[in-house]
Amino acid sequence: MRRSFGAALIVALLAGCTLGPDYERPELLLPEEWPAEISGGMEEAPTAHARWWTRYQDPVLDRLIEEASDNNLDIGLAAARVAEARAIRGFRQAERYPTVDLFAEAEREDPGLTGGSIGNEFTVAAALNYEVDLWGRLSRDAEAARAELLATAYSRDAIQLAVITDVVSTYIAYRALSEQIQITESTIASRQESLDLERSRFDSGATTELATRQAEAELETSRAELPALRGEAAQLRRSLAILVGDSRAVLNGLNNLGDSGLPTLPDAMNKLPDLLPSELLERRPDIRAAEAFLIAANADIGVARAEWFPRVNLLGIFGTGATDAGDLFTGPSMLWELFGGLTAPILDFGRRQASVSSAEVRREMAEIQYRATILDAFREVGDAWTLLITADERLQARDREVSARVEVVRLAERRYAGGFSPYLEVLDARRALFDAELSRTAAGRDRLLAVAALYRALGGGWEQDDEQEALSGELAYD
């Protein structure tokens, strides 16, 4: 027994050899700087944009985002996955430490044919079982669990960032529809007045039935636009109810959103965080999640390779045993045993090699996914910036168009009142103005949506918490 324990102790002293590759971030060919048109719009205040949506200065939007952060089901499910990953990490961490079990036995034996007296035996003992992590299998497994927990936490943050952006986008779309509904209702009221005037003029013989019918047709055309706009607004209210996790409002949609139009974009929203392209890797939670999954896959290679080598287990039993219960825990009744066991693979018909190959392929796939996530991130930044620039140009053009259309309507009405043109010219001018006002609202909406998309692409509104920093430190230095 002493020899076996001594051999096991020597093996334990040799522990510390960790198999598998240590993680190194893949070499990435990233642009050294942003294009001039993007970098020209940046300022030296990245922290000022942590809660970028508050710059809309809209308390209703702030309330919706707060409710979504607390009650959104996708965020809640992601948080549950984090809790599960945290529990798995705790289990794998505990695997590196001994287990201690308590057992008690009471035995009464009749010797039967031997003619002896009936004997009793009582035992109370603790058993300590410990696997020596000779090849780093357990440490690599714990490393993978930490990385998976970190990846799950980053994925939760990416989902939360996406939900916040969806709330902003849906709310802006709703506000745009509210403005278009107001424009349509105002147009309907104006055309109703025009129809009443034309009917009065027709009764007095000052105009023709054709002009009256044309005014009536224009009024009904405007009325026909209203139901579709209101229906779309109701759908957006239901979408907001789902985003904020309000199950009571799913059928009817959220109320108390107000009927005001689009918020005015503050000048500060034209400025973006001052950062280098390489800093995007640290600012976006989806990129951090992809890298954490890569770290976990890299650690799994070490777990698989360690299966090729022997496992060493130590077992110690400490307790007391006696033939009389009253003698337990006395000096002569104390007992102890120490065991050392080794299990080594000999023949598995390729199982372990297949496991190693599978882990290496998963690591390769994780690296490809990591690189693809980075490429998508840069594409999203470029696309969002392009959308913002084009949306800004389109909005300016629409503003000029509306100003011109207003003047056209004024001139057409003067010409008609002076008898220089038919009423159809007035109707055409008013119809064009109505379409231009709706288009200007859509252009303003698109510009606000482009701002939201750009801040999301740059990782705005997300910061690494203390737990994530601690886990990142463990992976870097463990």
Protein Blocks (a to p, Z undefined) as FASTA:
>chain_A
ZZmmmmmmmmmmmgoiagdjddddddddddfbdcfklmmmgccdfklmmmmmlmnopakl
mmmmmmmmmmomklmmmmmmmmmmmmmmmmmmmmmpccdddddddddddekjnopacddd
ddddddddddddfkommmmmmmmmmmmmmmmmmmmmmmmmmmmmmmmmmmmmmmmmmmmm
mmmmmmmmmmmmmmmmmmmmmmnopacfklmmmmmmmmmmmmmmmmmmmmmmmmmmmmmm
mmnopaklmmnopehkojadcddddfklmpccdddfklmmmmpmklmmmmmmmmmmmmmm
mmmmmmmpccdddddddddddfbfklgoifklpccdddddddddfbeghmmmmmmmmmmm
mmmmmmmmmmmmmmmmmmmmmmmmmmmmmmmmmmmmmmmmmmmmmmmmmmmmmmmmnopa
cfklmmmmmmmmmmmmmmmmmmmmmmmmmmmmmmmmnopoiacdfklmmmmmmmmmZZ
